[in-house]
């Protein structure tokens, strides 16, 4: 699956400053919200999922995700943090690469496909080093979508 179906350059940011997991979720939610999709609704969905267990995968990567009935197609956003934050990841390492995902309430198959594609890319150490070295959102978009 090509992530260009769910991601746009406008929903990517580099060197984001966030001092906590809560602030990271707020940053991702702000990039996923849009007209008709309130920031508070997105944030509630993401934090609700985090309460079930951390979406920090390890090796500095997190994939916060949620489902919303008001979303008609999957949406992705990506931020690279200026400084890693404690995210309660499974390996105990701080997180600096964050891919946020929202899917329609009943899109179980798509949800799993998107998560698998994102996790596959972000579990590759060489790929992650390239994302950490990218200079801007356009460079990150090119990496994430090709």
C-alpha positions in Angstrom: 0.0 0.0 0.0 1.3 3.5 -0.9 1.0 5.9 2.0 0.3 8.8 -0.5 -3.3 7.6 -0.3 -3.6 8.8 3.3 -0.8 11.4 3.7 -0.1 14.8 2.3 2.9 17.2 2.7 0.6 19.6 4.6 0.2 17.0 7.4 4.0 16.5 7.9 6.2 18.6 10.2 9.9 18.5 11.1 11.6 19.6 14.3 8.3 19.8 16.3 8.9 20.8 19.9 6.9 18.7 22.4 7.9 18.1 25.9 5.5 15.2 26.7 3.5 12.4 25.2 0.3 14.4 25.7 1.8 17.3 23.7 2.9 14.9 21.0 -0.7 13.6 20.7 -1.9 17.2 20.5 0.5 18.0 17.7 -0.6 14.9 15.7 -4.2 15.6 16.4 -3.8 19.2 15.1 -2.5 17.9 11.8 -5.2 15.3 11.5 -8.1 17.7 12.2 -9.8 19.5 9.4 -13.0 21.3 8.6 -15.8 19.0 9.9 -13.3 17.1 12.1 -12.7 18.9 15.3 -9.3 18.8 17.1 -11.0 17.7 20.3 -12.7 14.8 18.6 -9.4 13.6 17.1 -7.5 14.0 20.3 -10.1 12.1 22.3 -9.8 9.2 19.8 -6.0 9.1 20.0 -5.8 9.4 23.7 -8.6 6.8 24.1 -6.5 4.3 22.2 -3.4 5.2 24.2 -5.3 4.2 27.4 -5.4 0.6 26.1 -1.6 0.5 25.8 1.2 2.6 24.4 1.4 2.9 20.6 5.2 3.4 21.0 6.7 0.6 18.9 10.2 1.0 20.0 13.4 2.3 18.4 12.1 5.9 18.7 8.9 5.3 16.8 5.2 5.7 17.7 2.0 5.2 15.7 -0.9 6.7 17.6 -4.1 5.8 15.9 -7.8 5.9 16.4 -11.2 5.4 14.8 -14.0 7.9 14.3 -17.5 7.7 12.9 -17.1 11.2 11.4 -14.1 10.1 9.2 -15.0 8.8 5.8 -11.5 7.9 4.6 -8.2 7.1 6.4 -6.0 10.1 7.2 -2.3 10.1 8.2 0.1 12.7 9.6 3.7 12.5 10.5 5.9 14.5 12.8 9.6 14.4 13.6 10.3 15.8 17.0 13.3 18.1 17.6 14.0 16.2 20.9 12.8 12.7 21.7 10.1 12.4 24.5 9.2 9.6 26.9 6.3 7.9 25.3 6.1 4.7 27.4 7.3 2.7 24.4 7.7 -1.0 24.8 11.5 -0.8 24.7 11.6 2.1 27.1 13.3 4.3 24.5 12.1 7.9 23.9 10.2 8.6 20.7 11.1 11.1 17.9 9.2 9.7 14.9 5.5 9.8 15.1 3.0 8.7 12.5 -0.7 9.4 13.4 -3.5 7.5 11.8 -7.3 8.0 11.8 -9.6 5.6 10.2 -13.4 5.3 9.7 -15.2 3.6 12.6 -16.0 0.4 10.7 -12.8 0.1 8.5 -11.1 -2.7 10.3 -9.4 -4.2 7.2 -8.1 -0.8 6.0 -7.0 0.1 9.6 -4.9 -3.0 9.8 -3.5 -2.6 6.3 -2.5 1.0 7.0 -0.9 0.1 10.4 1.0 -2.8 8.9 2.4 -0.6 6.0 3.4 2.2 8.4 4.9 -0.2 11.0 6.9 -2.0 8.2 8.5 1.2 7.0 9.2 2.5 10.5 10.7 -0.7 11.7 13.5 -0.4 9.2 16.5 1.2 10.9 18.0 2.5 7.7 14.7 4.1 6.7 14.3 5.7 10.2 17.8 7.2 9.9 16.8 8.7 6.5 13.7 10.2 8.1 15.8 11.7 10.9 18.2 13.2 8.3 15.5 14.7 6.0 15.6 18.4 5.9 12.0 19.3 5.4 8.4 18.1 5.0 8.7 17.5 1.3 11.7 15.3 1.7 9.9 13.3 4.4 6.8 13.0 2.2 9.0 11.6 -0.6 10.5 9.1 1.8 7.3 8.0 3.3 5.4 7.6 0.1 8.0 5.8 -2.1 
